[in-house]
Amino acid sequence: MISDCETQERTFEDRDQLAAEFTYFSDCILQDKDPEPSDTEGLIDVSIIQALYQSIETGQLVQIQTRDACGGKLRHQRSTSAQTIERPPNDEKPDLIHATAPSGQS
């Protein structure tokens, strides 16, 4: 990361991020809760990626919408380390239940 002409480097521990995300998302479904990040958060991420591509193509800065139509903030809260869910990796392949293979063959 470069900030104020100064390069900073951060490293992070290896984690099985998908296992924790799948666990969290399935818990939200089972408990009828809205997951975080929200669909709005996902749209913000997509708009950031699109702005990056546009900036690369044009060589110009690209303004990203940060307010909704009523002037409110689009991003209300950021994730914190307190929300971390750690799960050990699972090396076993699960049995398919009532599902067909992606090829459509049994």
C-alpha positions as CSV (number, residue, x, y, z in Angstrom):
1,M,0.0,0.0,0.0
2,I,1.3,3.5,-0.8
3,S,0.1,6.4,1.3
4,D,1.5,9.9,1.3
5,C,4.4,8.7,-0.9
6,E,5.3,6.1,1.7
7,T,5.2,2.4,1.1
8,Q,3.7,0.2,3.8
9,E,3.5,-3.5,3.8
10,R,1.1,-5.7,5.9
11,T,1.0,-9.4,6.2
12,F,-1.9,-11.6,7.4
13,E,-2.1,-15.1,8.8
14,D,-3.3,-17.9,6.6
15,R,-7.0,-18.7,7.1
16,D,-9.7,-20.8,5.7
17,Q,-11.9,-17.8,4.8
18,L,-14.5,-19.7,2.8
19,A,-15.3,-22.1,5.6
20,A,-16.1,-19.3,8.0
21,E,-18.1,-17.4,5.3
22,F,-20.2,-20.5,4.5
23,T,-20.8,-21.2,8.2
24,Y,-21.8,-17.6,8.9
25,F,-24.1,-17.4,5.8
26,S,-25.8,-20.7,6.6
27,D,-26.3,-19.6,10.2
28,C,-28.0,-16.4,8.9
29,I,-30.3,-18.5,6.8
30,L,-31.2,-20.8,9.7
31,Q,-31.7,-17.9,12.1
32,D,-33.6,-15.7,9.5
33,K,-31.0,-12.9,9.9
34,D,-29.7,-10.5,7.3
35,P,-26.0,-11.3,6.5
36,E,-23.2,-8.8,6.7
37,P,-21.9,-7.5,4.4
38,S,-25.3,-6.6,2.8
39,D,-26.2,-6.6,-0.8
40,T,-25.5,-2.9,-0.8
41,E,-22.0,-3.6,0.4
42,G,-21.6,-6.0,-2.5
43,L,-22.7,-3.4,-5.0
44,I,-20.3,-0.9,-3.5
45,D,-17.5,-3.4,-4.0
46,V,-18.5,-4.0,-7.7
47,S,-18.6,-0.2,-8.3
48,I,-15.1,0.1,-6.9
49,I,-13.8,-2.6,-9.2
50,Q,-15.5,-1.0,-12.2
51,A,-14.0,2.3,-11.3
52,L,-10.6,0.7,-11.1
53,Y,-10.9,-0.7,-14.6
54,Q,-12.2,2.7,-15.9
55,S,-9.3,4.5,-14.3
56,I,-6.8,2.1,-15.8
57,E,-8.4,2.6,-19.2
58,T,-8.6,6.3,-19.1
59,G,-5.6,7.2,-16.8
60,Q,-8.0,9.5,-14.9
61,L,-9.4,9.5,-11.4
62,V,-13.0,8.1,-11.2
63,Q,-15.5,9.4,-8.7
64,I,-17.3,6.6,-6.8
65,Q,-20.8,7.2,-5.4
66,T,-20.7,7.3,-1.6
67,R,-24.2,8.5,-0.9
68,D,-27.6,7.0,-1.7
69,A,-30.4,9.0,-3.5
70,C,-31.5,10.6,-0.2
71,G,-28.0,11.7,0.7
72,G,-27.4,9.0,3.3
73,K,-24.1,7.0,3.6
74,L,-24.1,3.8,1.5
75,R,-21.6,2.1,3.8
76,H,-22.9,2.2,7.4
77,Q,-20.4,-0.1,9.2
78,R,-17.1,-1.8,8.4
79,S,-16.2,-5.3,9.5
80,T,-14.0,-5.6,12.6
81,S,-11.7,-8.3,13.9
82,A,-14.3,-9.1,16.5
83,Q,-16.5,-10.6,13.8
84,T,-13.8,-13.2,12.8
85,I,-14.9,-16.8,12.7
86,E,-12.1,-19.3,12.6
87,R,-12.7,-22.8,11.3
88,P,-10.0,-25.5,10.6
89,P,-9.8,-26.6,7.0
90,N,-11.8,-29.7,6.1
91,D,-9.9,-32.0,3.8
92,E,-12.7,-34.5,3.4
93,K,-15.1,-34.3,0.5
94,P,-18.7,-34.2,1.6
95,D,-21.2,-36.7,0.3
96,L,-23.7,-35.2,-2.2
97,I,-27.3,-35.4,-0.9
98,H,-30.1,-35.0,-3.4
99,A,-27.8,-33.3,-5.8
100,T,-26.5,-34.2,-9.3
101,A,-23.0,-33.6,-10.5
102,P,-22.3,-30.3,-12.4
103,S,-22.1,-32.4,-15.6
104,G,-25.8,-33.4,-15.1
105,Q,-24.8,-37.1,-14.9
106,S,-25.5,-39.2,-11.9
